[in-house]
Amino acid sequence: MIIKVSKEILTNAVTPLLGAVSNKNTLAAVEGILLTTNGDDYCTLTSFDLEKGYRTKIPVKVLESGSFIIGGQRFSQIIRAMPEGEITVSVDQRLRAKISGGRSEFELSAMDGADFPTLPEFRSETVFSVNQGVLRSMIVRTSFAVAQNESRAALNGAFFSFSSEKISIVGCDGNRLAIRTQKCKVTKHGEKEPDISIILPGKTLSELLKMLKSEDEEIKITVTRRNAVFESEGLLFFSRLIDGEYLDYGKFIPSSSKISCVIETETFIESLERAFLVSEDKTVGQTKSYVRCKFCEDSLKLSSVSANGRVSDEIYIENESGQTLEIGFNCRFLLEALKACGSEKVKCEMNTPLSCMVIKPSVANEEEDFLYLVLPIRMKD
């Protein structure tokens, strides 16, 4: 195989593919990028770590066709180090890859393209498009609550629900729950309506966010039996789905509350950040402290004590119920939920010191809705 290509084009193509290049797998092929020529003027680049992958096609000048695998990380480093201009990539029968440009030349070992793992099936009847900015914002505001090493496999992913006019995303790690719902046009491609739910692995979300833009562009989504495929601007990203039923999270949301108060979000965040300086105790042998929240008639008193010191703070609230309650939380869990709200004010609802806090919009919004649930910590007297 011999191809000639612009350094800029090749660099832009290879960079996102590194997100699916494995360095912890016994299969050597998944540590590389597959280069396959298409006719006389295109080359397809693919990376696949057996869970997620990328595929893109770039314009090149094909002098000799072929299909070979080149180590992803080293290939990327070499391309970036090459002088500006045209780069030549060639692989001979001895499986030696040469990357040259200007007066610079590198040589690497390569593998036959036939050794690359088989890609999943991308054809499906369930194909639709959604706004990239909307999807990106929703993932950012829920992914923090997705579990990482939960024994219940489904919780290690985010639960997506798509319908013709609405998208919902749910994340839950056993200590907190994040639900985001937004009205959004979901454009179908074909006869089948986009009415489907999937569980996308949490490890996949960070790669998907790199692909999504905040602009008013759409991303094409194909859902197969075992995979989800996202395609935009010539770049195709795919990921396996988590098989199984997601948590019946609705039964954990309280139907009523004894205490209800409205708080300015930014004021609450600033107060918690001050408490965080003490509650996140990094001293060896010390456990993390909690933040004590005392809801009064018109104020919220926050305090925390650890081996390194103590902090107390007080902010104004609108206590709609007029009742008082003292409850403790993991400060970081509460902070992350509030930062994800994206609203000027929030309504906090509680029942007892051992039941969850529900955070929701202070004013109902038909276009966008959210609900965050944070479990408390049993406090010492």
Summary of the structure (lengths in Angstrom):
residues: 381
radius of gyration: 25.5
end to end distance: 72.7
largest distance: 80.3
contacts: 1229
relative contact order: 0.11
helix: 23%
strand: 43%
